Amino acid sequence: MTTPLIPLRRQRDYRLLWSARAISETGSEVAKLAVPLTAAVTLDASPIEMGVLAAASTFPFLLVGLPSGAMADRVARRRPVMVACELISGLTALSVPLAWLGGLLTIPWLIAVAFTIGMCTVVFRTFNTPHLATVVAAPQRTAAIAGFQSVFSVAQMGGPGLAGMLVALLTAPVAVVVNAITFLVSAVCLRAIRTPENAAATAKRGLAREIGEGMRVLVNHPVLRALCMTGMIVNVLGAAEMALYVLFAVNILGLPAPLVGVAAIGFGVGGLIGAVLASRLAARFGENKVLLGSVLFFPLGFAATAGAGGPLWLALCQIAGAEVITGVAVVSYSVCAGSVTMREAPDGLLGRVNATTNFATQGVMALGGILGGVLGELLGLRPALWVCAAGSLLCIVSLWLSPIRRGARPAAAEDSPSTAQHPQSDPAASHT
């Protein structure tokens, strides 16, 4: 007889893990607005400097993304590394308000802070995925990923509004202290998890060889390759857009600081809806169909931002309304893509496959930030955003011309299109 699975919401350690992400992500959303506002308003940054600042947080994916994946597969206990990453990030974020109060804050300082936190983010995410796959039973993984996506969406809903209020009350540099506190609280939550980790470390066969194994799986697996390519396209263009968005919102649209985060709020509302719907849609239609349908809406957010204008209320409605729809699509896509990756990756290689995917999809965001800055300098802010909107159509072409379009079926189907060996999970496994 199969032991019934305990619902995730009733598992203490899963709640702690979920809470850690909820707290940390809310603080990160505050920082996403407060840090560029600090650069643009307090330090009078240029478009190129804004592009470099945006790139600094994602460049670590190119620098340590692949080695961190091999290390994640090597170790049996990943949670202590995740705690250390949160502690370092918290102390680094705390340096921003302290430097500002001491008259030492500069653009290079902000870039160094973004780079350090980015390094910790890379390692944390790389270790978190195999950690989650080890402790969450296979039938609950889509729901678990959807739960984390709901965290991101709620943070995006509340974070910008909180950031706007804090910036208005405390100034942008001091608002970053909220991010520092949330990193530290997240570390405490992770440290409080009691379930011992039971993952088996893989044999060490040389770092380069282990990295190569993960890369070969991703390159040779048609489904994983298509997901990676689509992610690269949308992320490089999204990073280019975000490098210019604050300047565009403040200088072109004339949005006051508390309203600059309206796009993130709209996206968060849509993302929360998407997180609720994703597992239900996947169960009914299969992950492949959800992926194909959701990607059709990706260009909407780009186009709405580039075309925003007119009275303040109209610009806000244009951006917020389109971002709600885009949030539903992007989060539905992310949940299903994450579930497919965990299902398709061979046993013992999930850390490296995930790290290689992050290396590609997140690493290009560093190039996207630079691209946005250069386009903004050469073409102007609005024309540069229209270039991003036009380019986003390529993500539809990438996915619809891939094997994902053929044989779409539910995740639980026995005739899955995977060519990889599926990891075996114990349904009664305890959760962290």
C-alpha positions in Angstrom: 0.0 0.0 0.0 1.3 3.5 -0.9 1.8 5.8 2.0 -0.4 9.0 1.5 1.6 12.1 0.9 1.4 14.8 3.6 0.3 18.1 2.0 3.1 20.6 1.7 1.3 23.2 3.8 1.3 20.8 6.7 5.0 20.1 6.6 6.9 22.2 9.1 10.2 22.3 7.3 8.7 23.1 4.0 6.9 26.0 5.6 10.2 27.2 7.0 11.8 26.9 3.5 8.8 28.7 2.0 8.9 31.4 4.6 12.6 32.0 4.1 12.1 32.6 0.4 9.0 34.8 1.1 10.9 37.1 3.5 14.1 37.2 1.3 12.3 37.8 -1.9 10.2 40.7 -0.5 13.4 42.4 0.6 15.0 41.7 -2.8 12.0 43.4 -4.5 12.6 46.5 -2.3 16.2 46.5 -3.3 15.4 46.1 -7.0 13.8 49.5 -6.9 15.8 51.2 -4.1 19.3 50.4 -5.6 18.7 51.8 -9.1 16.8 54.8 -7.6 19.9 55.4 -5.4 22.1 55.3 -8.5 19.8 57.4 -10.7 18.6 60.0 -8.2 21.2 60.1 -5.4 24.3 59.5 -7.5 23.0 60.8 -10.9 24.0 57.7 -12.9 24.2 57.7 -16.7 22.5 55.0 -18.9 25.8 53.2 -19.3 26.4 53.1 -15.5 22.8 51.9 -15.0 23.5 49.1 -17.6 26.7 48.1 -15.8 24.9 48.1 -12.4 22.2 45.9 -13.9 24.8 43.5 -15.4 26.8 43.3 -12.1 24.1 41.2 -10.4 23.9 38.7 -13.3 27.5 38.4 -14.4 28.2 35.9 -11.6 26.1 33.4 -13.5 28.7 33.4 -16.2 31.6 33.4 -13.7 30.7 30.7 -11.3 27.4 29.2 -12.6 29.0 26.0 -14.0 31.4 25.2 -11.2 28.7 25.7 -8.6 26.5 23.1 -10.3 29.3 20.5 -10.1 29.9 21.3 -6.5 26.1 21.1 -5.7 26.1 17.5 -7.1 29.3 16.6 -5.1 28.1 17.4 -1.6 25.5 15.7 0.5 24.6 18.7 2.7 23.6 21.7 0.7 21.6 23.7 3.3 24.6 25.1 5.3 25.9 26.6 2.0 22.5 28.2 1.4 22.5 29.7 4.9 26.0 31.1 4.4 24.9 32.8 1.1 22.0 34.5 2.9 24.3 35.8 5.7 26.9 37.2 3.3 24.2 38.8 1.2 22.6 40.4 4.2 25.9 41.9 5.5 26.7 43.2 2.0 23.4 44.9 1.5 23.8 46.5 4.9 26.9 48.3 3.7 24.8 50.5 1.3 23.0 52.6 3.9 26.1 52.6 6.1 28.3 53.9 3.2 25.7 56.5 2.3 25.5 57.8 5.9 29.3 58.0 5.9 29.5 59.9 2.7 31.3 57.0 0.9 28.7 55.6 -1.4 29.6 55.7 -5.1 28.4 53.9 -8.3 31.4 51.5 -8.1 30.3 50.7 -4.5 26.8 49.8 -5.7 28.2 47.7 -8.5 30.4 45.8 -6.1 27.4 45.2 -3.8 25.3 44.0 -6.7 28.1 41.7 -7.8 28.7 40.1 -4.4 25.0 39.5 -3.8 24.8 38.1 -7.3 27.5 35.6 -6.5 25.6 34.4 -3.5 22.4 34.2 -5.5 24.1 32.0 -8.1 25.4 29.5 -5.5 22.1 29.6 -3.5 19.9 28.8 -6.5 22.2 26.1 -7.8 22.2 24.3 -4.4 18.5 24.9 -3.8 17.2 23.0 -6.8 18.8 19.6 -6.1 18.1 20.2 -2.5 14.4 20.6 -3.2 14.4 17.7 -5.6 15.9 15.5 -2.9 13.4 16.3 -0.2 10.2 16.8 -2.1 8.4 13.7 -3.5 8.1 13.6 -7.3 4.3 14.0 -7.3 4.5 17.2 -5.2 7.3 18.9 -7.1 5.1 20.9 -9.5 3.1 22.1 -6.5 6.3 23.0 -4.6 7.6 25.0 -7.5 4.2 26.7 -7.8 4.4 27.6 -4.1 7.8 29.3 -4.6 6.5 31.1 -7.6 3.6 32.4 -5.5 6.3 33.8 -3.1 8.0 35.7 -5.9 4.7 37.0 -7.1 3.5 38.2 -3.7 6.9 39.8 -3.2 6.6 41.6 -6.5 3.1 42.8 -5.5 4.1 44.2 -2.1 7.8 44.9 -2.6 7.6 47.9 -5.0 4.9 49.6 -2.9 6.9 49.0 0.2 10.0 50.3 -1.6 8.2 53.4 -2.8 7.0 54.2 0.8 10.4 53.5 2.3 12.2 55.6 -0.4 9.8 58.5 0.3 10.2 58.2 4.1 13.9 57.2 4.5 15.6 57.9 1.1 16.6 55.2 -1.4 19.9 54.2 0.2 18.4 53.7 3.7 15.6 51.6 2.2 18.1 49.0 1.2 18.5 48.1 4.9 15.2 46.2 4.6 16.9 43.9 2.1 19.7 43.3 4.5 17.4 42.4 7.3 15.3 40.0 5.2 18.5 38.1 4.1 19.4 37.6 7.7 15.9 36.5 8.7 15.9 34.1 5.8 19.2 32.5 7.1 17.6 32.0 10.5 14.6 30.3 9.0 16.8 27.9 6.9 18.9 27.2 10.0 15.8 26.2 11.9 15.0 23.4 9.5 15.4 20.1 11.4 15.0 17.4 8.8 18.5 15.9 8.0 19.6 16.0 4.4 19.8 12.5 2.9 21.1 13.3 -0.6 24.0 11.1 -1.8 27.0 13.0 -3.1 28.3 12.0 -6.5 31.8 10.6 -7.0 34.5 13.2 -7.8 35.8 12.7 -11.3 37.4 16.1 -12.0 35.5 19.4 -12.1 35.9 20.0 -15.8 34.6 16.5 -16.6 31.6 16.9 -14.3 30.7 20.3 -15.8 31.0 18.8 -19.3 28.5 16.1 -18.4 25.9 18.6 -17.4 26.5 20.7 -20.6 26.2 17.6 -22.8 22.9 16.6 -21.3 21.5 20.1 -21.9 22.8 20.4 -25.4 21.8 16.9 -26.5 18.3 16.8 -24.9 15.9 18.5 -27.3 13.3 19.5 -24.7 15.8 21.0 -22.2 17.7 22.7 -25.0 14.5 24.4 -26.3 13.6 25.6 -22.8 17.1 27.0 -22.3 17.1 28.8 -25.6 13.7 30.4 -25.0 14.8 31.5 -21.5 18.0 33.1 -23.0 16.0 35.1 -25.5 13.5 36.5 -23.1 16.0 37.1 -20.3 18.6 39.0 -22.4 15.8 41.3 -23.6 14.2 41.6 -20.2 17.5 42.7 -18.7 18.0 45.2 -21.4 14.6 46.6 -20.7 15.1 46.7 -16.9 18.4 48.6 -17.3 16.4 51.4 -18.9 13.1 51.2 -17.1 13.8 53.4 -14.1 15.2 56.2 -16.3 12.3 55.8 -18.7 9.7 55.9 -16.0 11.2 58.9 -14.2 12.5 61.0 -17.1 10.1 60.1 -20.0 6.8 59.2 -18.3 7.3 61.5 -15.3 6.3 58.8 -12.8 7.0 59.8 -9.1 9.2 57.4 -7.2 6.4 55.6 -5.3 4.8 54.7 -8.7 7.9 53.5 -10.5 7.3 50.0 -9.3 3.8 49.8 -10.9 5.1 47.3 -13.5 6.4 45.0 -10.9 3.2 45.2 -8.9 1.2 44.3 -12.0 3.5 41.5 -12.8 3.3 40.2 -9.2 -0.5 40.2 -9.3 -0.5 38.2 -12.6 2.3 35.9 -11.2 0.2 35.0 -8.2 -2.7 34.1 -10.4 -0.3 32.1 -12.6 1.2 30.3 -9.6 -2.3 29.2 -8.6 -3.3 28.1 -12.1 -0.1 26.5 -13.3 -0.3 23.1 -11.6 -4.0 22.9 -12.4 -3.4 23.7 -16.1 -0.5 21.3 -16.2 -2.6 18.5 -14.8 -5.4 19.1 -17.3 -3.4 20.0 -20.5 0.1 18.8 -19.8 3.2 21.0 -19.3 4.0 21.2 -23.0 0.7 22.8 -23.9 1.0 25.2 -21.0 4.5 26.2 -22.2 3.4 26.7 -25.8 0.4 28.8 -24.8 2.0 31.0 -22.2 5.0 32.0 -24.4 2.6 33.7 -26.8 1.9 36.4 -24.2 5.6 37.2 -23.5 5.9 40.2 -25.9 2.9 42.0 -24.4 4.8 43.4 -21.5 7.6 44.7 -23.6 5.3 46.4 -26.1 3.2 48.0 -23.4 6.2 49.5 -21.7 7.7 50.8 -24.9 4.4 52.3 -26.0 3.3 53.8 -22.7 2.5 57.5 -22.7 -0.2 60.1 -22.4 -1.7 61.2 -19.1 -0.2 59.6 -16.0 -3.2 57.5 -15.3 -3.2 56.1 -18.8 0.5 55.2 -18.7 0.0 53.4 -15.4 -3.0 51.5 -16.7 -1.1 50.5 -19.9 1.9 49.1 -18.0 0.1 47.5 -15.1 -2.7 45.9 -17.2 -0.2 44.3 -19.6 2.1 43.2 -16.8 -0.8 41.3 -15.1 -1.3 39.3 -18.2 2.4 38.8 -18.7 2.8 37.7 -15.1 0.3 35.0 -15.5 2.0 33.7 -18.6 5.6 34.0 -17.4 4.9 32.3 -14.0 2.9 29.5 -15.6 5.8 29.0 -18.0 8.4 29.0 -15.2 6.5 26.5 -13.1 6.1 24.1 -16.0 9.6 24.6 -17.2 11.0 23.9 -13.7 8.9 20.7 -13.4 9.9 19.5 -16.8 13.6 20.1 -16.0 13.4 18.2 -12.7 11.6 15.3 -14.5 13.9 15.1 -17.6 17.3 15.6 -16.0 19.2 12.3 -15.4 19.6 11.1 -11.8 22.6 12.6 -10.2 22.9 15.4 -12.8 20.1 17.8 -11.8 22.5 20.2 -10.1 24.7 20.4 -13.2 21.8 20.6 -15.6 20.2 23.3 -13.6 23.5 25.2 -13.2 24.2 25.0 -16.9 20.7 26.3 -17.7 21.2 29.2 -15.2 24.6 29.8 -16.7 23.0 30.4 -20.1 19.6 31.9 -19.2 20.8 34.1 -16.3 24.3 34.8 -17.6 23.0 36.5 -20.7 21.3 39.0 -18.5 24.7 40.6 -17.8 25.0 41.1 -21.6 21.4 42.3 -21.7 22.1 45.0 -19.1 25.0 46.3 -21.2 22.9 46.0 -24.4 20.2 48.1 -22.9 22.6 50.8 -21.8 24.2 50.9 -25.2 20.9 51.0 -27.0 19.7 53.7 -24.7 22.7 55.9 -25.4 22.6 55.4 -29.2 18.9 55.3 -29.9 17.2 57.0 -26.9 15.2 55.3 -24.2 11.9 54.7 -26.0 13.4 53.4 -29.3 15.6 51.1 -27.3 12.6 49.6 -25.6 10.8 49.1 -28.9 13.9 47.1 -30.1 13.4 44.8 -27.0 9.7 44.4 -27.8 10.4 43.4 -31.4 13.2 41.0 -30.3 10.9 39.3 -27.8 8.9 37.7 -30.7 11.9 35.3 -31.2 11.0 33.5 -28.0 7.8 32.3 -29.6 9.6 31.1 -32.7 12.2 29.3 -30.5 9.7 27.3 -28.5 7.1 26.6 -31.3 9.7 25.2 -33.7 11.1 22.9 -31.0 10.1 19.2 -30.1 7.9 20.6 -27.3 5.2 21.3 -29.9 5.1 17.6 -30.7 3.4 15.0 -28.5 2.3 17.4 -25.7 1.0 15.3 -22.8 0.5 15.4 -19.1 3.6 15.2 -16.9 2.5 11.9 -15.4 2.2 10.2 -18.7 4.3 7.1 -18.9 5.3 7.8 -22.5 7.1 11.0 -21.6 9.2 12.4 -24.5 12.2 12.3 -22.2 15.3 10.6 -23.4 16.9 10.8 -20.0 16.8 8.4 -17.1 14.2 9.7 -14.6 15.3 9.9 -10.9 13.4 7.7 -8.6 11.8 9.3 -5.6 10.5 7.9 -2.3 6.9 9.2 -2.0 7.2 9.1 1.8 10.4 11.1 1.8 10.5 13.8 4.6 10.7 17.4 3.6 13.1 20.2 4.3 
